[in-house]
């Protein structure tokens, strides 16, 4: 069960990482459409690194699969 939980945490973190990478290609109008502020945009892009990916995995493991 632990292995499955670890795999799911890694999978979720990779999906979040890929989404953050795609965020960089959004136009200003698209950002406005989804209601994302410039500050949040910068925060999310700063997490689109391998370090951010590892932090996400560790956070998910620590919190039992919940982001907080």
C-alpha positions as CSV (number, residue, x, y, z in Angstrom):
1,X,0.0,0.0,0.0
2,X,2.9,2.4,0.8
3,X,4.4,1.8,-2.7
4,X,1.0,2.6,-4.3
5,X,0.7,5.8,-2.3
6,X,4.2,6.8,-3.2
7,X,3.6,6.2,-6.9
8,X,0.3,8.2,-6.7
9,X,2.1,11.1,-5.0
10,X,4.9,11.1,-7.6
11,X,2.3,11.0,-10.4
12,X,0.3,13.9,-9.0
13,X,3.5,15.9,-8.6
14,X,4.6,15.3,-12.1
15,X,1.2,16.4,-13.5
16,X,1.5,19.6,-11.4
17,X,5.1,20.1,-12.7
18,X,3.9,19.7,-16.3
19,X,1.0,22.1,-15.8
20,X,3.3,24.7,-14.3
21,X,5.6,24.4,-17.3
22,X,2.7,25.0,-19.6
23,X,1.7,28.0,-17.6
24,X,4.7,29.8,-19.0
25,X,3.2,29.9,-22.5
26,X,-0.1,31.6,-21.5
27,X,-0.8,35.1,-22.8
28,X,-1.8,38.0,-20.6
29,X,-5.4,37.6,-21.7
30,X,-5.4,33.9,-20.9
31,X,-4.0,34.7,-17.5
32,X,-6.8,37.2,-16.9
33,X,-9.4,34.7,-18.2
34,X,-8.4,32.1,-15.6
35,X,-8.1,34.7,-12.8
36,X,-4.5,34.3,-12.1
37,X,-2.6,37.3,-10.7
38,X,0.9,38.2,-11.7
39,X,2.2,37.3,-8.2
40,X,0.6,33.8,-8.3
41,X,1.9,33.3,-11.8
42,X,5.5,34.1,-10.7
43,X,5.1,31.8,-7.7
44,X,3.9,28.9,-9.8
45,X,6.6,29.4,-12.3
46,X,9.2,29.4,-9.6
47,X,7.9,26.0,-8.5
48,X,8.3,24.6,-12.0
49,X,11.8,23.2,-11.3
50,X,13.1,19.8,-10.3
51,X,13.5,21.1,-6.7
52,X,9.8,22.2,-6.8
53,X,8.9,18.7,-8.1
54,X,10.7,17.0,-5.2
55,X,9.2,19.4,-2.7
56,X,5.7,18.6,-4.0
57,X,6.4,14.8,-3.7
58,X,7.7,15.2,-0.1
59,X,4.8,17.4,0.9
60,X,2.2,15.0,-0.5
61,X,3.9,12.1,1.3
62,X,4.1,14.1,4.6
63,X,0.4,15.1,4.3
64,X,-1.0,11.8,3.3
65,X,-1.7,12.7,-0.2
66,X,-3.2,16.2,0.5
67,X,-1.7,19.4,-0.7
68,X,-1.9,22.2,1.9
